[in-house]
Amino acid sequence: MGKNMIIFGGEKLYNTHLKVRECLNDVRMFSAGKLCKLTLKGIDKYEWTSLKTTGVFVAQRRNHVGVAVGKHLVVHGGVDSFGNYLNDLKVLNLSNRFLIISNLFSYEKMVLTSRSKSVF
């Protein structure tokens, strides 16, 4: 996606009424090319863009790891809104925004924390 930063999923603040930390499965983009021209006066002019995707539904998650590989965003694992560990692999084609589900699973149970991040 050139000089864009893509974010998948995440979490909201703890919901005291539902007693759950709600997770997200949305895809958002910020143009990193504009960052080079930011000034203190121009910061408020830049916004995140919500990307519409097609294809299969991907479970909401937080504490997952994602990495860009060519024109694809690969997402692995994480934790859902109910604290269940996810051990799956999902792929988003960034060219056509089509979500591809993969039946590949890790051979061992592991949790990737929110400290595992990649920025290119």
C-alpha positions as CSV (number, residue, x, y, z in Angstrom):
1,M,0.0,0.0,0.0
2,G,2.9,2.3,-0.5
3,K,3.4,4.8,2.4
4,N,0.3,3.8,4.3
5,M,0.0,2.4,7.7
6,I,-2.7,-0.3,8.1
7,I,-4.3,-1.3,11.4
8,F,-6.5,-4.3,12.0
9,G,-8.6,-5.0,15.1
10,G,-7.9,-3.8,18.6
11,E,-10.0,-3.1,21.6
12,K,-12.4,-0.6,23.2
13,L,-12.3,0.4,26.8
14,Y,-13.6,-2.1,29.4
15,N,-17.4,-2.1,29.2
16,T,-18.5,-2.1,32.9
17,H,-22.2,-2.8,31.9
18,L,-21.4,-5.9,29.8
19,K,-18.3,-6.7,31.9
20,V,-16.2,-7.4,28.9
21,R,-13.4,-5.7,26.9
22,E,-14.9,-5.5,23.5
23,C,-12.6,-6.2,20.6
24,L,-12.7,-4.9,17.0
25,N,-12.2,-6.4,13.6
26,D,-12.2,-3.2,11.5
27,V,-9.4,-2.2,9.1
28,R,-8.1,1.4,9.2
29,M,-5.5,3.2,7.2
30,F,-3.4,6.3,7.7
31,S,-1.2,7.8,4.9
32,A,2.3,7.9,6.3
33,G,3.4,10.0,3.3
34,K,1.6,13.0,4.9
35,L,3.6,12.5,8.1
36,C,6.7,14.0,6.5
37,K,4.8,17.3,6.0
38,L,3.2,17.6,9.4
39,T,3.5,20.8,11.3
40,L,2.1,21.7,14.6
41,K,-0.6,23.8,12.8
42,G,-1.5,21.0,10.4
43,I,-1.9,18.0,12.7
44,D,-5.6,18.3,13.0
45,K,-6.1,18.1,9.3
46,Y,-5.2,14.4,9.0
47,E,-7.7,11.6,9.7
48,W,-7.8,7.8,9.7
49,T,-9.7,6.2,6.9
50,S,-11.9,3.2,7.6
51,L,-11.5,0.6,4.8
52,K,-14.5,-1.5,3.7
53,T,-13.5,-5.1,3.1
54,T,-15.2,-8.1,1.5
55,G,-14.9,-11.8,1.8
56,V,-15.2,-13.9,4.9
57,F,-15.9,-12.6,8.4
58,V,-12.9,-12.4,10.7
59,A,-13.4,-12.7,14.4
60,Q,-12.9,-9.5,16.5
61,R,-9.5,-9.6,18.3
62,R,-6.9,-7.8,20.3
63,N,-3.3,-8.7,21.3
64,H,-2.7,-10.2,17.9
65,V,0.3,-9.8,15.6
66,G,0.1,-8.5,12.0
67,V,2.7,-8.1,9.3
68,A,2.6,-6.8,5.7
69,V,3.9,-9.3,3.2
70,G,3.9,-7.9,-0.3
71,K,0.3,-6.8,-1.0
72,H,-1.1,-8.8,1.9
73,L,-1.6,-8.1,5.6
74,V,-1.2,-11.4,7.6
75,V,-2.8,-11.5,11.1
76,H,-2.2,-14.3,13.6
77,G,-3.8,-15.2,16.9
78,G,-4.8,-12.8,19.6
79,V,-7.6,-12.8,22.2
80,D,-11.3,-12.3,21.6
81,S,-13.8,-10.2,23.7
82,F,-14.4,-13.1,26.1
83,G,-10.7,-13.8,26.8
84,N,-10.5,-16.9,24.5
85,Y,-7.1,-17.3,22.8
86,L,-7.2,-17.3,19.0
87,N,-4.7,-19.5,17.2
88,D,-5.6,-18.8,13.6
89,L,-4.1,-17.1,10.5
90,K,-6.0,-14.6,8.4
91,V,-4.9,-12.7,5.3
92,L,-6.2,-9.4,3.8
93,N,-5.3,-8.6,0.2
94,L,-4.6,-4.9,0.4
95,S,-5.0,-4.4,-3.3
96,N,-8.7,-5.4,-3.5
97,R,-9.5,-5.4,0.3
98,F,-10.6,-9.0,0.2
99,L,-10.3,-11.0,3.4
100,I,-9.1,-14.5,2.9
101,I,-9.5,-17.1,5.6
102,S,-6.8,-19.6,6.0
103,N,-7.1,-23.0,7.6
104,L,-3.5,-22.9,8.8
105,F,-3.2,-23.2,12.5
106,S,-0.1,-23.0,14.7
107,Y,1.3,-26.3,15.8
108,E,1.4,-25.2,19.4
109,K,-0.6,-22.9,21.7
110,M,0.9,-19.5,22.1
111,V,-0.2,-16.0,22.8
112,L,1.3,-13.1,20.9
113,T,1.0,-10.0,23.1
114,S,0.3,-6.4,22.0
115,R,4.1,-5.8,22.3
116,S,4.6,-7.8,19.1
117,K,4.2,-5.1,16.4
118,S,5.7,-4.5,13.0
119,V,5.9,-1.2,11.2
120,F,7.3,-0.9,7.7
